[in-house]
Amino acid sequence: MQEQDLYNAEEGSADDQRGVWGGRAEGEPDGELRIPGKTERHGRQSRTKIAEEKRLKEKTRVTPPPSTFQRFSVDTNESLHFEPYIPSDEDEPRSPSFRGATVYSDEVFEEEGETEEGPAMEDAGGSRVEPKEGLGGHSERDPPGVFCMDCKVPTWASQKLLGPHKDHRVIQISRAADDVKEDLRKGMHKLEEQIGLMENFASHLEEIFITVEENFGRQEQNLEQHYNDVLQVLSQRNEQGVSQLQDDKKLKLEALYTQLLECGKTLDVSKELIEEAQQIYRNEDKTAFLQAVSPALCSRIEELSQDESEIKLSASMDFENTPVDFSDVKQMMDSINILPAPSAPVINPQVPNSASSTSARVCWSLFSDDTVDFYELHYHPVLDDATLTGLQAPDTLEIRVKETYCTVTDLLPNAQYEFWVTATNTTGVSPASEKAVYMTVPSPPVIKPRECASCPEAALIRWESGNANPVDSYTMELSEIGAEEGGGNGVTESIVAVPTCECLVQLQPGRHYSICVRAVNIGGPSERSEPVIIQTTGTSFHLLEDTAHPCLSISSDGLTMFYTDEDLPLSGMVFSDNTFARCVAVLGELIPVRGKHYWEVAVEDRTEFRIGVAYEDTQRNGFLGGNSTSWCMRHVITPSRHKYEFLHNGWTPDIRITVHPKRVGVLLDYDAGKLSFFNAHLAQHLYTFQCRFSHHVHPCFALDNPGALRLHNGIAAPAYTVFN
């Protein structure tokens, strides 16, 4: 019984052994043999807890790494490179944290917390059971941290050092997943490309199938037509031969019949003579016989006997074997071959810059391997319905060429032409291609100098298209006159893709420019327009004749306005929504560029005038300066003096000017919000409006009595106009 207890005690736990034999745990005093009972339960639980803490301390005991331990460094994200660890004085001890204790671990990727170690388990008796550790110290429940590129399996980093993947190339599992995803993405991309190629190839095969069917149909029709032609020719030859034989037969039979009739007549005559001779010959009376034989009868018998009867046939029984000429049939048979008629060519769309003002280069292609002897290019001008009304349709012209391109000449500028092409070989003519519209280069635009304006920083250029058909865009070319390079002949700047017939271009102050315009369409750019010279020494503009009151006359240069003393009847005046109706005024076109603008106006002593600026939408049935959209200087002649007013919204300051200005200078400063007036001859400042213009304004001019105003612009602002 005692041996059995001892045997069981050896198989029991260490706690049970201590309970039976009274052995002491570490740090406990020696004890004697004790039998556990109810009074010992608390002590057993304490000893079990102490044993668990001891095992935990043994597991977390700090053990310095051996000198031969190898560590790895992650140099890249693709692979791990293992290098031998050589300790140095500069190295600092690095101890990974494990549940609050400092440990040395063989695992390569060890993290804190229970995620790496996994939660502890308890047995049936409430004791803590740690998870089993695999090779290298990792737990079997730990997720693999690396991926073996050679074996293509995930594994643990410790097996890189001690396991079967020691000499293999491993990378982080996240990086491996990214690499596999990237490989899959590339593979999918290649598959998509291959699918696209296969779809295109399948589409091409479908086109080839259709082409083969079409070629077969044309060839079958061609062969049938050729053989029908040959049979028709043979049938005609047979009919001709039979007809000729019948004619020969008829001639032979007629000749034989005639000969037969002649023979019958000869036989009848001979029989008659013989009978008559026999009757005379039977007469026994010699004297009567001699008297009966007349000389005529003898003569006839002698003639008939001497006449040799024609016993030869007049017509042969055989027919001549007339040879039949089958040379044309042989030629037709030789022309029957496997060469089909060409398929319809494909005419190409017009290539940009492939035309001039009088020519266009037309190209086409043939998708099949048809044999072509020559092409015929057909074309005619495209006319709109209005042009075709009452006119005959244009003639279609043809050009025969051997190449797949042709430069057609003698065309009209900026005109549309419709082209199509056919292909021809010995078999026949192909169907016509689809029609394509080509355009010749436009005519040069025409710049309108009267509608151009400039200032020291910019210029506004306007022009007319000069073409019946619309153009795609315009190109403006600038050349600086007097430039060191090119001497004004070379283009210093080009502004392309201008959609309308005007362009605002930025320039350098104090320069002279030569500006021209080209019109552009699909055919290419036109020739340059006639240039306009722009000076950026000052502000330059012209009077807008379409805004002038009917009583005003504008000079041809657009710089002078006249108000004659003729009284026009109201019925003779033509007003529009844009013309002034009450004030005899006109607007000037100032370039829409903010900054400083200066111009001068020559005035006469006896002329009442208004000079200033106004918004474009200023009232046309009011007076300049009498509303909030215009600012002007007004000259009024009174019996006592010359009165000058500076009007805005009907209000003027009380200012007296003693010397009548003969030339009024106007300075518009957008940035400073000022409109200033000067006596240009005396370099005298007259008045300045302080105003913030919300948008661009126009120069405005008015005459309150007959007279004239002369505009001087394009001049630089004098120095006296600069003041605080």
HELIX and SHEET records of a PDB file:
HELIX    1   1 GLN A    2  GLU A   11  1                                  10    
HELIX    2   2 ALA A   14  TRP A   21  1                                   8    
HELIX    3   3 LYS A   38  GLU A   40  5                                   3    
HELIX    4   4 ARG A   41  LYS A   59  1                                  19    
HELIX    5   5 GLU A  114  GLU A  117  1                                   4    
HELIX    6   6 SER A  158  LEU A  162  1                                   5    
HELIX    7   7 ILE A  173  TYR A  281  1                                 109    
HELIX    8   8 LYS A  286  ALA A  292  1                                   7    
HELIX    9   9 PRO A  295  GLN A  306  1                                  12    
HELIX   10  10 SER A  327  SER A  335  1                                   9    
HELIX   11  11 ASP A  385  LEU A  388  1                                   4    
HELIX   12  12 PRO A  449  GLU A  451  5                                   3    
HELIX   13  13 GLU A  545  THR A  547  5                                   3    
HELIX   14  14 LEU A  570  GLY A  572  5                                   3    
HELIX   15  15 ALA A  719  THR A  721  5                                   3    
SHEET    1   A 2 GLN A  70  SER A  73  0                                        
SHEET    2   A 2 HIS A  81  PRO A  84 -1                                        
SHEET    1   B 2 SER A  97  PHE A  98  0                                        
SHEET    2   B 2 ALA A 101  THR A 102 -1                                        
SHEET    1   C 2 MET A 121  GLU A 122  0                                        
SHEET    2   C 2 ARG A 128  VAL A 129 -1                                        
SHEET    1   D 3 VAL A 153  THR A 155  0                                        
SHEET    2   D 3 VAL A 146  CYS A 148 -1                                        
SHEET    3   D 3 VAL A 170  GLN A 172 -1                                        
SHEET    1   E 3 VAL A 346  ILE A 347  0                                        
SHEET    2   E 3 ALA A 360  SER A 365 -1                                        
SHEET    3   E 3 TYR A 405  VAL A 408 -1                                        
SHEET    1   F 4 LEU A 397  VAL A 401  0                                        
SHEET    2   F 4 PHE A 374  PRO A 381 -1                                        
SHEET    3   F 4 GLN A 416  THR A 424 -1                                        
SHEET    4   F 4 ALA A 436  MET A 439 -1                                        
SHEET    1   G 3 VAL A 446  ILE A 447  0                                        
SHEET    2   G 3 ALA A 458  GLU A 464 -1                                        
SHEET    3   G 3 ALA A 453  CYS A 455 -1                                        
SHEET    1   H 3 VAL A 446  ILE A 447  0                                        
SHEET    2   H 3 ALA A 458  GLU A 464 -1                                        
SHEET    3   H 3 GLU A 502  GLN A 506 -1                                        
SHEET    1   I 4 GLU A 493  VAL A 498  0                                        
SHEET    2   I 4 SER A 473  GLU A 480 -1                                        
SHEET    3   I 4 HIS A 512  ASN A 521 -1                                        
SHEET    4   I 4 GLY A 524  PRO A 525 -1                                        
SHEET    1   J 4 GLU A 493  VAL A 498  0                                        
SHEET    2   J 4 SER A 473  GLU A 480 -1                                        
SHEET    3   J 4 HIS A 512  ASN A 521 -1                                        
SHEET    4   J 4 VAL A 532  GLN A 535 -1                                        
SHEET    1   K 7 LEU A 552  ILE A 554  0                                        
SHEET    2   K 7 THR A 560  TYR A 563 -1                                        
SHEET    3   K 7 GLY A 707  HIS A 712 -1                                        
SHEET    4   K 7 LYS A 596  ALA A 602 -1                                        
SHEET    5   K 7 ARG A 663  ASP A 669 -1                                        
SHEET    6   K 7 LYS A 674  ASN A 679 -1                                        
SHEET    7   K 7 GLN A 684  GLN A 690 -1                                        
SHEET    1   L 5 ALA A 585  LEU A 587  0                                        
SHEET    2   L 5 VAL A 697  LEU A 703 -1                                        
SHEET    3   L 5 PHE A 609  TYR A 615 -1                                        
SHEET    4   L 5 SER A 630  ILE A 637 -1                                        
SHEET    5   L 5 HIS A 642  HIS A 648 -1                                        
END                                                                             
